């Protein structure tokens, strides 16, 4: 997380037993509130696999005591989305010594269940089959700059007046540190870049961290073609879920209706990710 350390005041905790690390709480602090880290997709207090429930509770008690001594009043926990079953089983959510004050937010997360038959909309499949003869070329690339500079940044600026969370330098740094877990897939047509998807590979689960298309790519349904190709690829590899992230938006609905429809037509189901606020007693 050190690549964005300038954006957060870190207050991450590591718990040791007999000089061996047994639990972690990635976190940052704002005033008297501790967040289980605002720079991460999800968080919480996570344990190693070999701990008994009694030791886990003892760890939690020590963490609560540490927070009290440091005059922290609230802990905000952004849980992993519900389809992260194995990951959630490793996290003991605050239950003793804390009182849940509020459910601050419930994010809508879209993901394809790769363990079941795919539910891609027939219209999208029709265009996918038609485009198979178009001459699209899909590349897995180590160079992120074509996608970042020619597609992602211009489109985000044009459509949303914003920038990607990761700068080009940051994503290159992360790729260097985690070469097998961050992947860039780009689609070309007649030597022109049309679209790209940046994948974070979390083992059984993959997540499309970024996906964007040029205007020409939009007309040719290039990103749709790329998504369906990757869905089939990861299903064949035995992955369990393909996460396409949230559809949250600052409007009356609280989400982007068009984006929700688009992801559902790619075969996504709706899951939830809760942000809970706890008071330290």
C-alpha angles and dihedrals in degrees: 000000000000093000089077098032091122090065097055139041100234121225101162117160131212122191121209134193118189090349091304122115111239105165142020136197111190103204149154128205131229114180106309094337124095119206123201086236123307090202093060133075092235139353149174139134107313127193137199115258099250101063124113120231089250092057091045090054090048090052090050091051091052091049092051091049090050091051091049091051090051091052095244111159103184139030118202113200123192103199123213113262113274095254090063088088100158093044093050090052089062093056123079106204117217108279109145125052091014137084122210106238102179148344095239096188142353111207122205109230122190121210139161114234100223092187092070133054110289118256101203112159114259093235092056090047090050092054091043093056091045092050093051087082094048097089099247114169118208118199132185102217136191090200109082096179099089092055095040097045102034103033120009103043097039093048095046090049093046099044104029106013089235142106133235115270090241121054118221091257091051095050090047089052092049091048090053091051096042105027095164096045105049117059135175120210117187131182123214135188123191089348092305122119111238108171146337144202125207111210128203106201110207097176109259091017128055124194130201099225093179134013126172141153138200121242089259090048090051091055091049094045089236099155090048089053091048094049093051091047091053093044090057092043094053093043089055089049090057099249114158103215138015106206118204095185130233133327094208117148136168099249139102092281094045091229142061106262095196093048091048091054092046094052093044089053088054087060101267124149124208120256132170137235116195128207109205128191118210129190117224108229 
